[in-house]
Amino acid sequence: MSARTPRDELAEATEHGGLYLRRLLRAQLGLSVLALLAFGGLVGGLPLALYLLPGLQHATLLGIPVPILAVLWPPFPLFVAIGLLYIRRAEALEEAFRELVEPPR
């Protein structure tokens, strides 16, 4: 009898196959929680910073109030960066799983 591959374990829904799948799901969940915390920290941190630095409430830059600039401008590039990093890491997790379950060529 030949050795069972991870692909066989998944196809036959064995306990080991379930373990492989749970590990992938746990890694994806951890990545999602990390991205959520990064977004939440960024969104929650800006108003907190403006509250803790009351001198910024009346400051202007190029005629635009600094609080408006702080809330509108910095988050968007950071949101895009976090999203790109998330996608890159999620694809790496899926590729590692695919390499595990696909037979070597």
MOPAC internal coordinates of N, CA, C and O (Angstrom, degrees):
PM7 1SCF
backbone

  N    0.0000 0     0.00 0     0.00 0    0    0    0
  C    1.4649 1     0.00 0     0.00 0    1    0    0
  C    1.5267 1   109.03 1     0.00 0    2    1    0
  O    1.2310 1   120.59 1   -47.64 1    3    2    1
  N    1.3140 1   116.47 1   132.36 1    3    2    1
  C    1.4666 1   120.40 1  -178.09 1    5    3    2
  C    1.5278 1   110.34 1   -79.87 1    6    5    3
  O    1.2310 1   122.21 1   -19.02 1    7    6    5
  N    1.3285 1   113.37 1   160.98 1    7    6    5
  C    1.4641 1   119.00 1   179.40 1    9    7    6
  C    1.5217 1   109.58 1   -68.17 1   10    9    7
  O    1.2310 1   121.49 1   -37.60 1   11   10    9
  N    1.3118 1   114.76 1   142.40 1   11   10    9
  C    1.4600 1   119.93 1   179.88 1   13   11   10
  C    1.5290 1   108.85 1   -80.44 1   14   13   11
  O    1.2310 1   120.97 1   -44.43 1   15   14   13
  N    1.3047 1   115.75 1   135.57 1   15   14   13
  C    1.4623 1   120.58 1   178.28 1   17   15   14
  C    1.5242 1   109.56 1   -92.60 1   18   17   15
  O    1.2310 1   120.61 1   -19.50 1   19   18   17
  N    1.3403 1   116.45 1   160.50 1   19   18   17
  C    1.4691 1   118.43 1   175.25 1   21   19   18
  C    1.5277 1   112.36 1   -56.60 1   22   21   19
  O    1.2310 1   120.35 1   147.48 1   23   22   21
  N    1.3310 1   116.94 1   -32.52 1   23   22   21
  C    1.4565 1   120.36 1   178.19 1   25   23   22
  C    1.5322 1   110.36 1   -63.54 1   26   25   23
  O    1.2310 1   120.46 1   137.94 1   27   26   25
  N    1.3461 1   116.72 1   -42.06 1   27   26   25
  C    1.4617 1   120.26 1   177.39 1   29   27   26
  C    1.5281 1   110.51 1   -62.48 1   30   29   27
  O    1.2310 1   121.01 1   138.04 1   31   30   29
  N    1.3212 1   115.68 1   -41.96 1   31   30   29
  C    1.4685 1   120.69 1  -179.50 1   33   31   30
  C    1.5333 1   110.66 1   -61.02 1   34   33   31
  O    1.2310 1   120.63 1   137.92 1   35   34   33
  N    1.3212 1   116.39 1   -42.08 1   35   34   33
  C    1.4695 1   119.94 1   179.08 1   37   35   34
  C    1.5243 1   111.26 1   -69.24 1   38   37   35
  O    1.2310 1   120.68 1   135.73 1   39   38   37
  N    1.3259 1   116.31 1   -44.27 1   39   38   37
  C    1.4706 1   120.22 1  -176.92 1   41   39   38
  C    1.5218 1   111.28 1   -63.32 1   42   41   39
  O    1.2310 1   120.50 1   144.91 1   43   42   41
  N    1.3130 1   116.65 1   -35.09 1   43   42   41
  C    1.4574 1   120.39 1  -177.89 1   45   43   42
  C    1.5260 1   112.50 1   -93.68 1   46   45   43
  O    1.2310 1   120.53 1  -176.28 1   47   46   45
  N    1.3241 1   116.59 1     3.72 1   47   46   45
  C    1.4695 1   122.53 1   177.93 1   49   47   46
  C    1.5201 1   112.21 1    53.19 1   50   49   47
  O    1.2310 1   120.99 1  -133.22 1   51   50   49
  N    1.3342 1   115.72 1    46.78 1   51   50   49
  C    1.4580 1   120.08 1   177.87 1   53   51   50
  C    1.5250 1   109.84 1   -82.26 1   54   53   51
  O    1.2310 1   121.06 1    -4.36 1   55   54   53
  N    1.3101 1   115.57 1   175.64 1   55   54   53
  C    1.4604 1   120.82 1   179.75 1   57   55   54
  C    1.5286 1   110.49 1   -63.05 1   58   57   55
  O    1.2310 1   120.46 1   139.15 1   59   58   57
  N    1.3293 1   116.73 1   -40.85 1   59   58   57
  C    1.4650 1   119.82 1   178.17 1   61   59   58
  C    1.5297 1   111.26 1   -66.11 1   62   61   59
  O    1.2310 1   120.11 1   140.93 1   63   62   61
  N    1.3054 1   117.40 1   -39.07 1   63   62   61
  C    1.4620 1   120.75 1   176.50 1   65   63   62
  C    1.5130 1   111.35 1   -61.65 1   66   65   63
  O    1.2310 1   120.80 1   138.80 1   67   66   65
  N    1.3246 1   116.07 1   -41.20 1   67   66   65
  C    1.4649 1   120.19 1   176.47 1   69   67   66
  C    1.5150 1   111.68 1   -63.18 1   70   69   67
  O    1.2310 1   120.78 1   144.09 1   71   70   69
  N    1.3271 1   116.11 1   -35.91 1   71   70   69
  C    1.4656 1   120.40 1   178.00 1   73   71   70
  C    1.5274 1   110.75 1   -64.26 1   74   73   71
  O    1.2310 1   120.40 1   135.62 1   75   74   73
  N    1.3351 1   116.84 1   -44.38 1   75   74   73
  C    1.4668 1   120.00 1   177.47 1   77   75   74
  C    1.5230 1   110.48 1   -58.82 1   78   77   75
  O    1.2310 1   120.81 1   134.58 1   79   78   77
  N    1.3106 1   116.05 1   -45.42 1   79   78   77
  C    1.4582 1   120.44 1  -178.37 1   81   79   78
  C    1.5323 1   111.73 1   -66.83 1   82   81   79
  O    1.2310 1   120.22 1   138.87 1   83   82   81
  N    1.3303 1   117.18 1   -41.13 1   83   82   81
  C    1.4749 1   120.28 1   178.26 1   85   83   82
  C    1.5252 1   111.34 1   -63.59 1   86   85   83
  O    1.2310 1   120.27 1   142.17 1   87   86   85
  N    1.3378 1   117.09 1   -37.83 1   87   86   85
  C    1.4636 1   119.71 1   178.73 1   89   87   86
  C    1.5315 1   110.63 1   -64.58 1   90   89   87
  O    1.2310 1   120.43 1   139.24 1   91   90   89
  N    1.3297 1   116.79 1   -40.76 1   91   90   89
  C    1.4632 1   120.00 1   177.47 1   93   91   90
  C    1.5269 1   110.10 1   -63.75 1   94   93   91
  O    1.2310 1   120.31 1   133.02 1   95   94   93
  N    1.3203 1   117.01 1   -46.98 1   95   94   93
  C    1.4676 1   120.72 1  -179.06 1   97   95   94
  C    1.5274 1   111.07 1   -63.24 1   98   97   95
  O    1.2310 1   120.16 1   141.13 1   99   98   97
  N    1.3309 1   117.30 1   -38.87 1   99   98   97
  C    1.4655 1   120.65 1   179.12 1  101   99   98
  C    1.5305 1   110.44 1   -65.45 1  102  101   99
  O    1.2310 1   120.24 1   139.10 1  103  102  101
  N    1.3376 1   117.15 1   -40.90 1  103  102  101
  C    1.4603 1   120.50 1   178.29 1  105  103  102
  C    1.5285 1   110.29 1   -65.20 1  106  105  103
  O    1.2310 1   120.12 1   138.86 1  107  106  105
  N    1.3244 1   117.37 1   -41.14 1  107  106  105
  C    1.4666 1   120.67 1   178.67 1  109  107  106
  C    1.5243 1   111.01 1   -66.35 1  110  109  107
  O    1.2310 1   120.41 1   140.55 1  111  110  109
  N    1.3228 1   116.83 1   -39.45 1  111  110  109
  C    1.4649 1   120.12 1   178.05 1  113  111  110
  C    1.5258 1   110.57 1   -64.57 1  114  113  111
  O    1.2310 1   120.38 1   136.66 1  115  114  113
  N    1.3257 1   116.88 1   -43.34 1  115  114  113
  C    1.4682 1   120.15 1   178.02 1  117  115  114
  C    1.5169 1   111.75 1   -59.96 1  118  117  115
  O    1.2310 1   120.70 1   138.23 1  119  118  117
  N    1.3160 1   116.26 1   -41.77 1  119  118  117
  C    1.4577 1   120.85 1   178.18 1  121  119  118
  C    1.5266 1   110.75 1   -64.13 1  122  121  119
  O    1.2310 1   120.15 1   138.14 1  123  122  121
  N    1.3199 1   117.31 1   -41.86 1  123  122  121
  C    1.4686 1   121.40 1   179.39 1  125  123  122
  C    1.5237 1   111.10 1   -64.54 1  126  125  123
  O    1.2310 1   120.20 1   138.53 1  127  126  125
  N    1.3163 1   117.21 1   -41.47 1  127  126  125
  C    1.4663 1   120.72 1   179.10 1  129  127  126
  C    1.5245 1   110.03 1   -65.40 1  130  129  127
  O    1.2310 1   120.23 1   139.69 1  131  130  129
  N    1.3294 1   117.16 1   -40.31 1  131  130  129
  C    1.4563 1   120.48 1   178.15 1  133  131  130
  C    1.5288 1   111.03 1   -62.12 1  134  133  131
  O    1.2310 1   120.21 1   135.94 1  135  134  133
  N    1.3244 1   117.20 1   -44.06 1  135  134  133
  C    1.4706 1   120.78 1   177.97 1  137  135  134
  C    1.5299 1   110.47 1   -63.83 1  138  137  135
  O    1.2310 1   120.27 1   138.76 1  139  138  137
  N    1.3321 1   117.08 1   -41.24 1  139  138  137
  C    1.4578 1   120.80 1   178.71 1  141  139  138
  C    1.5277 1   111.22 1   -62.44 1  142  141  139
  O    1.2310 1   120.30 1   137.83 1  143  142  141
  N    1.3167 1   117.03 1   -42.17 1  143  142  141
  C    1.4668 1   120.29 1   178.13 1  145  143  142
  C    1.5287 1   111.19 1   -65.06 1  146  145  143
  O    1.2310 1   120.43 1   142.18 1  147  146  145
  N    1.3177 1   116.79 1   -37.82 1  147  146  145
  C    1.4682 1   119.65 1   177.89 1  149  147  146
  C    1.5298 1   110.42 1   -64.57 1  150  149  147
  O    1.2310 1   120.37 1   133.23 1  151  150  149
  N    1.3235 1   116.90 1   -46.77 1  151  150  149
  C    1.4670 1   120.49 1   177.48 1  153  151  150
  C    1.5275 1   110.57 1   -62.59 1  154  153  151
  O    1.2310 1   120.31 1   133.25 1  155  154  153
  N    1.3173 1   117.02 1   -46.75 1  155  154  153
  C    1.4606 1   120.99 1  -178.90 1  157  155  154
  C    1.5182 1   112.30 1   -63.32 1  158  157  155
  O    1.2310 1   120.88 1   139.67 1  159  158  157
  N    1.3279 1   115.92 1   -40.33 1  159  158  157
  C    1.4631 1   119.63 1   178.45 1  161  159  158
  C    1.5126 1   111.48 1   -64.30 1  162  161  159
  O    1.2310 1   121.05 1   140.79 1  163  162  161
  N    1.3066 1   115.59 1   -39.21 1  163  162  161
  C    1.4625 1   119.95 1   179.37 1  165  163  162
  C    1.5247 1   110.90 1   -68.85 1  166  165  163
  O    1.2310 1   120.62 1   130.93 1  167  166  165
  N    1.3110 1   116.43 1   -49.07 1  167  166  165
  C    1.4648 1   120.28 1  -178.28 1  169  167  166
  C    1.5299 1   110.89 1   -66.51 1  170  169  167
  O    1.2310 1   120.09 1   139.28 1  171  170  169
  N    1.3242 1   117.44 1   -40.72 1  171  170  169
  C    1.4607 1   120.55 1   179.92 1  173  171  170
  C    1.5146 1   113.44 1   -76.74 1  174  173  171
  O    1.2310 1   120.61 1   153.09 1  175  174  173
  N    1.3194 1   116.44 1   -26.91 1  175  174  173
  C    1.4588 1   120.33 1  -176.78 1  177  175  174
  C    1.5177 1   114.13 1   -74.97 1  178  177  175
  O    1.2310 1   120.22 1   146.62 1  179  178  177
  N    1.3152 1   117.18 1   -33.38 1  179  178  177
  C    1.4652 1   119.25 1  -178.37 1  181  179  178
  C    1.5331 1   112.69 1   -64.31 1  182  181  179
  O    1.2310 1   119.06 1   128.56 1  183  182  181
  N    1.3215 1   119.39 1   -51.44 1  183  182  181
  C    1.4762 1   117.94 1   177.55 1  185  183  182
  C    1.5389 1   112.10 1   -62.84 1  186  185  183
  O    1.2310 1   120.79 1   145.40 1  187  186  185
  N    1.3194 1   116.10 1   -34.60 1  187  186  185
  C    1.4680 1   119.18 1   178.23 1  189  187  186
  C    1.5303 1   110.23 1   -64.41 1  190  189  187
  O    1.2310 1   120.31 1   137.48 1  191  190  189
  N    1.3191 1   117.00 1   -42.52 1  191  190  189
  C    1.4675 1   120.62 1   178.43 1  193  191  190
  C    1.5256 1   110.60 1   -62.73 1  194  193  191
  O    1.2310 1   120.36 1   138.83 1  195  194  193
  N    1.3229 1   116.91 1   -41.17 1  195  194  193
  C    1.4682 1   119.96 1   178.99 1  197  195  194
  C    1.5247 1   111.29 1   -66.40 1  198  197  195
  O    1.2310 1   120.61 1   146.16 1  199  198  197
  N    1.3201 1   116.43 1   -33.84 1  199  198  197
  C    1.4691 1   120.19 1   178.51 1  201  199  198
  C    1.5305 1   110.36 1   -70.54 1  202  201  199
  O    1.2310 1   120.93 1   138.74 1  203  202  201
  N    1.3323 1   115.82 1   -41.26 1  203  202  201
  C    1.4596 1   119.87 1  -177.09 1  205  203  202
  C    1.5313 1   112.83 1   -76.92 1  206  205  203
  O    1.2310 1   119.56 1   162.94 1  207  206  205
  N    1.3042 1   118.45 1   -17.06 1  207  206  205
  C    1.4614 1   122.90 1   178.04 1  209  207  206
  C    1.5264 1   109.14 1  -117.36 1  210  209  207
  O    1.2310 1   120.24 1  -103.33 1  211  210  209
  N    1.3348 1   117.15 1    76.67 1  211  210  209
  C    1.4705 1   119.94 1  -173.79 1  213  211  210
  C    1.5259 1   113.04 1   -64.05 1  214  213  211
  O    1.2310 1   119.17 1   159.78 1  215  214  213
  N    1.3130 1   119.19 1   -20.22 1  215  214  213
  C    1.4616 1   120.72 1   179.34 1  217  215  214
  C    1.5196 1   112.42 1   -65.36 1  218  217  215
  O    1.2310 1   120.60 1   156.87 1  219  218  217
  N    1.3215 1   116.46 1   -23.13 1  219  218  217
  C    1.4638 1   119.85 1   179.37 1  221  219  218
  C    1.5186 1   112.99 1   -74.73 1  222  221  219
  O    1.2310 1   120.06 1   163.04 1  223  222  221
  N    1.3076 1   117.49 1   -16.96 1  223  222  221
  C    1.4602 1   120.17 1  -174.96 1  225  223  222
  C    1.5236 1   112.78 1   -65.30 1  226  225  223
  O    1.2310 1   120.34 1   153.73 1  227  226  225
  N    1.3278 1   116.96 1   -26.27 1  227  226  225
  C    1.4659 1   119.80 1  -177.60 1  229  227  226
  C    1.5194 1   112.11 1  -111.34 1  230  229  227
  O    1.2310 1   119.53 1  -178.54 1  231  230  229
  N    1.3153 1   118.50 1     1.46 1  231  230  229
  C    1.4671 1   121.85 1  -179.62 1  233  231  230
  C    1.5247 1   109.73 1   -80.13 1  234  233  231
  O    1.2310 1   121.24 1   -31.20 1  235  234  233
  N    1.3154 1   115.23 1   148.80 1  235  234  233
  C    1.4640 1   120.23 1   176.97 1  237  235  234
  C    1.5243 1   109.39 1  -129.49 1  238  237  235
  O    1.2310 1   121.21 1   -25.71 1  239  238  237
  N    1.3144 1   115.29 1   154.29 1  239  238  237
  C    1.4541 1   122.46 1   176.27 1  241  239  238
  C    1.5192 1   106.68 1  -135.60 1  242  241  239
  O    1.2310 1   121.15 1   -63.22 1  243  242  241
  N    1.3372 1   115.41 1   116.78 1  243  242  241
  C    1.4671 1   121.12 1  -176.07 1  245  243  242
  C    1.5287 1   111.92 1    56.94 1  246  245  243
  O    1.2310 1   120.76 1  -145.46 1  247  246  245
  N    1.3371 1   116.15 1    34.54 1  247  246  245
  C    1.4522 1   121.58 1   178.15 1  249  247  246
  C    1.5186 1   114.87 1    81.43 1  250  249  247
  O    1.2310 1   120.31 1  -179.11 1  251  250  249
  N    1.3378 1   117.01 1     0.89 1  251  250  249
  C    1.4667 1   121.00 1  -179.67 1  253  251  250
  C    1.5236 1   108.12 1  -108.89 1  254  253  251
  O    1.2310 1   119.65 1   -48.55 1  255  254  253
  N    1.3339 1   118.27 1   131.45 1  255  254  253
  C    1.4635 1   119.91 1   179.06 1  257  255  254
  C    1.5362 1   111.50 1   -58.39 1  258  257  255
  O    1.2310 1   120.95 1   -44.99 1  259  258  257
  N    1.3240 1   115.79 1   135.01 1  259  258  257
  C    1.4657 1   121.77 1  -178.33 1  261  259  258
  C    1.5380 1   112.36 1   -59.21 1  262  261  259
  O    1.2310 1   118.75 1   141.31 1  263  262  261
  N    1.3343 1   120.00 1   -38.69 1  263  262  261
  C    1.4726 1   117.79 1   178.41 1  265  263  262
  C    1.5290 1   112.73 1   -59.62 1  266  265  263
  O    1.2310 1   120.23 1   142.65 1  267  266  265
  N    1.3101 1   117.16 1   -37.35 1  267  266  265
  C    1.4708 1   119.82 1   178.69 1  269  267  266
  C    1.5249 1   109.77 1   -66.85 1  270  269  267
  O    1.2310 1   120.62 1   136.15 1  271  270  269
  N    1.3221 1   116.42 1   -43.85 1  271  270  269
  C    1.4717 1   119.60 1   177.90 1  273  271  270
  C    1.5296 1   110.89 1   -62.26 1  274  273  271
  O    1.2310 1   120.54 1   139.14 1  275  274  273
  N    1.3244 1   116.58 1   -40.86 1  275  274  273
  C    1.4731 1   120.24 1  -177.34 1  277  275  274
  C    1.5207 1   112.07 1   -67.19 1  278  277  275
  O    1.2310 1   120.20 1   147.12 1  279  278  277
  N    1.3140 1   117.22 1   -32.88 1  279  278  277
  C    1.4645 1   120.09 1  -178.53 1  281  279  278
  C    1.5282 1   111.43 1   -85.84 1  282  281  279
  O    1.2310 1   119.80 1   148.08 1  283  282  281
  N    1.3056 1   117.99 1   -31.92 1  283  282  281
  C    1.4606 1   120.03 1  -175.16 1  285  283  282
  C    1.5238 1   114.30 1   -91.09 1  286  285  283
  O    1.2310 1   119.44 1   137.08 1  287  286  285
  N    1.3243 1   118.68 1   -42.92 1  287  286  285
  C    1.4480 1   119.66 1  -170.93 1  289  287  286
  C    1.5392 1   115.22 1   -82.78 1  290  289  287
  O    1.2310 1   117.83 1   124.76 1  291  290  289
  N    1.3238 1   121.74 1   -55.24 1  291  290  289
  C    1.4696 1   119.97 1  -173.41 1  293  291  290
  C    1.5285 1   116.05 1   -63.57 1  294  293  291
  O    1.2310 1   118.47 1   145.59 1  295  294  293
  N    1.3089 1   120.53 1   -34.41 1  295  294  293
  C    1.4671 1   117.74 1  -175.00 1  297  295  294
  C    1.5259 1   114.44 1   -62.70 1  298  297  295
  O    1.2310 1   119.49 1   144.13 1  299  298  297
  N    1.3004 1   118.57 1   -35.87 1  299  298  297
  C    1.4561 1   119.59 1  -171.51 1  301  299  298
  C    1.5248 1   113.60 1   -65.92 1  302  301  299
  O    1.2310 1   118.62 1   132.73 1  303  302  301
  N    1.3286 1   120.23 1   -47.27 1  303  302  301
  C    1.4684 1   118.32 1   175.44 1  305  303  302
  C    1.5332 1   111.83 1   -62.86 1  306  305  303
  O    1.2310 1   120.64 1   144.72 1  307  306  305
  N    1.3193 1   116.38 1   -35.28 1  307  306  305
  C    1.4621 1   119.20 1   178.63 1  309  307  306
  C    1.5275 1   111.02 1   -70.24 1  310  309  307
  O    1.2310 1   119.94 1   142.34 1  311  310  309
  N    1.3163 1   117.72 1   -37.66 1  311  310  309
  C    1.4672 1   120.53 1   175.52 1  313  311  310
  C    1.5268 1   110.66 1   -60.39 1  314  313  311
  O    1.2310 1   120.95 1   135.77 1  315  314  313
  N    1.3217 1   115.79 1   -44.23 1  315  314  313
  C    1.4637 1   120.06 1   179.20 1  317  315  314
  C    1.5283 1   110.13 1   -63.52 1  318  317  315
  O    1.2310 1   120.21 1   136.63 1  319  318  317
  N    1.3342 1   117.20 1   -43.37 1  319  318  317
  C    1.4620 1   120.74 1   180.00 1  321  319  318
  C    1.5290 1   111.28 1   -63.08 1  322  321  319
  O    1.2310 1   120.41 1   136.04 1  323  322  321
  N    1.3217 1   116.83 1   -43.96 1  323  322  321
  C    1.4685 1   120.12 1   178.57 1  325  323  322
  C    1.5225 1   109.83 1   -63.63 1  326  325  323
  O    1.2310 1   120.31 1   137.85 1  327  326  325
  N    1.3191 1   117.01 1   -42.15 1  327  326  325
  C    1.4690 1   120.81 1   178.64 1  329  327  326
  C    1.5217 1   112.04 1   -62.49 1  330  329  327
  O    1.2310 1   120.30 1   136.66 1  331  330  329
  N    1.3232 1   117.03 1   -43.34 1  331  330  329
  C    1.4620 1   120.25 1   178.76 1  333  331  330
  C    1.5286 1   111.81 1   -64.63 1  334  333  331
  O    1.2310 1   120.63 1   138.18 1  335  334  333
  N    1.3265 1   116.40 1   -41.82 1  335  334  333
  C    1.4647 1   119.82 1   177.24 1  337  335  334
  C    1.5240 1   111.30 1   -64.06 1  338  337  335
  O    1.2310 1   120.80 1   141.09 1  339  338  337
  N    1.3277 1   116.07 1   -38.91 1  339  338  337
  C    1.4637 1   120.68 1   178.04 1  341  339  338
  C    1.5329 1   110.37 1   -61.72 1  342  341  339
  O    1.2310 1   120.67 1   131.70 1  343  342  341
  N    1.3215 1   116.33 1   -48.30 1  343  342  341
  C    1.4656 1   120.09 1  -179.10 1  345  343  342
  C    1.5222 1   110.75 1   -61.79 1  346  345  343
  O    1.2310 1   120.68 1   136.37 1  347  346  345
  N    1.3194 1   116.30 1   -43.63 1  347  346  345
  C    1.4689 1   120.21 1  -179.79 1  349  347  346
  C    1.5232 1   111.44 1   -60.68 1  350  349  347
  O    1.2310 1   120.30 1   135.35 1  351  350  349
  N    1.3176 1   117.03 1   -44.65 1  351  350  349
  C    1.4710 1   120.97 1  -179.24 1  353  351  350
  C    1.5280 1   110.81 1   -70.41 1  354  353  351
  O    1.2310 1   119.64 1   141.11 1  355  354  353
  N    1.3263 1   118.29 1   -38.89 1  355  354  353
  C    1.4670 1   120.99 1   178.57 1  357  355  354
  C    1.5249 1   110.44 1   -63.30 1  358  357  355
  O    1.2310 1   120.32 1   139.08 1  359  358  357
  N    1.3276 1   117.00 1   -40.92 1  359  358  357
  C    1.4556 1   119.92 1   177.54 1  361  359  358
  C    1.5232 1   111.43 1   -65.44 1  362  361  359
  O    1.2310 1   120.20 1   143.65 1  363  362  361
  N    1.3309 1   117.23 1   -36.35 1  363  362  361
  C    1.4681 1   120.70 1   177.58 1  365  363  362
  C    1.5268 1   110.76 1   -65.48 1  366  365  363
  O    1.2310 1   120.20 1   140.43 1  367  366  365
  N    1.3320 1   117.22 1   -39.57 1  367  366  365
  C    1.4654 1   120.57 1   177.27 1  369  367  366
  C    1.5219 1   110.85 1   -63.67 1  370  369  367
  O    1.2310 1   120.67 1   136.52 1  371  370  369
  N    1.3188 1   116.31 1   -43.48 1  371  370  369
  C    1.4650 1   120.19 1   179.98 1  373  371  370
  C    1.5235 1   110.97 1   -66.21 1  374  373  371
  O    1.2310 1   119.98 1   141.23 1  375  374  373
  N    1.3224 1   117.65 1   -38.77 1  375  374  373
  C    1.4638 1   121.19 1   178.68 1  377  375  374
  C    1.5282 1   110.82 1   -65.17 1  378  377  375
  O    1.2310 1   120.44 1   138.07 1  379  378  377
  N    1.3264 1   116.76 1   -41.93 1  379  378  377
  C    1.4673 1   119.86 1   177.42 1  381  379  378
  C    1.5251 1   110.75 1   -62.17 1  382  381  379
  O    1.2310 1   120.12 1   140.18 1  383  382  381
  N    1.3167 1   117.38 1   -39.82 1  383  382  381
  C    1.4623 1   121.15 1   178.46 1  385  383  382
  C    1.5253 1   110.08 1   -67.36 1  386  385  383
  O    1.2310 1   120.75 1   137.40 1  387  386  385
  N    1.3166 1   116.16 1   -42.60 1  387  386  385
  C    1.4558 1   120.60 1   179.36 1  389  387  386
  C    1.5293 1   110.64 1   -61.59 1  390  389  387
  O    1.2310 1   120.10 1   137.64 1  391  390  389
  N    1.3301 1   117.42 1   -42.36 1  391  390  389
  C    1.4567 1   121.17 1   177.79 1  393  391  390
  C    1.5176 1   111.70 1   -62.84 1  394  393  391
  O    1.2310 1   120.50 1   147.59 1  395  394  393
  N    1.3242 1   116.65 1   -32.41 1  395  394  393
  C    1.4505 1   120.79 1   179.85 1  397  395  394
  C    1.5363 1   110.96 1   -70.28 1  398  397  395
  O    1.2310 1   120.20 1   138.40 1  399  398  397
  N    1.3019 1   117.22 1   -41.60 1  399  398  397
  C    1.4616 1   119.63 1  -173.03 1  401  399  398
  C    1.5255 1   115.09 1   -92.73 1  402  401  399
  O    1.2310 1   119.94 1   160.61 1  403  402  401
  N    1.3286 1   117.72 1   -19.39 1  403  402  401
  C    1.4569 1   118.72 1   179.84 1  405  403  402
  C    1.5300 1   109.72 1   -85.89 1  406  405  403
  O    1.2310 1   120.53 1   -37.06 1  407  406  405
  N    1.3040 1   116.59 1   142.94 1  407  406  405
  C    1.4574 1   119.34 1   178.97 1  409  407  406
  C    1.5344 1   110.62 1   -68.75 1  410  409  407
  O    1.2310 1   120.10 1   -34.34 1  411  410  409
  N    1.3402 1   117.42 1   145.66 1  411  410  409
  C    1.4782 1   119.48 1   178.14 1  413  411  410
  C    1.5234 1   111.00 1   -64.90 1  414  413  411
  O    1.2310 1   121.14 1   -32.60 1  415  414  413
  N    1.2961 1   115.43 1   147.40 1  415  414  413
  C    1.4661 1   119.97 1  -178.25 1  417  415  414
  C    1.5004 1   111.05 1  -103.26 1  418  417  415
  O    1.2310 1   120.10 1   180.00 1  419  418  417

